[in-house]
Amino acid sequence: MIDGDTIRVRQGTRRHTVRLLGIDTPEVFGGRECGGREASTRMKRLAPRGRKVRVTGDPTQPKRDRYGRLLAYVKTSGGTDLSIAQLRAGRATVLVVGKPFTRIRPYTLAAIAAKGQARGVWGMCGGDFHRPV
């Protein structure tokens, strides 16, 4: 785990940094933002070291971002979509870069539900996912 929307995965002897598609969480590096620590802590619980995950790309999106990270959806072996989990908890907002991604509808619905119940950043930071701490 790196932060609330980026994780490290291992495939055999290869290691990859994966930027979760479709979400953005407050930053914890290069300028801390309101809710960033909580988003990172939640990701650490969702995807602890050693947990098996399934990494899936999206044909509508680039394979890598400008930093060389894989852009992908990630699900745990138990079926939890990490992005949906962060959105439902109010620890992430929907992020579209360029063309809309395939899972935009369920992601948007999860974010709307979290906002409506003032979960996470919606309640503690007034919904400002990039407010400096």
Secondary structure, DSSP 8 states (H G I E B T S, - for coil): --BTTEEEEEETTEEEEEEETTEE---SSSS-BTTHHHHHHHHHHHS-TT--EEEE--TTS-SB-TTS-EEEEEEETT--BHHHHHHHTTS-EE---SS--TTHHHHHHHHHHHHHTT-THHHHSTT-TT-B-
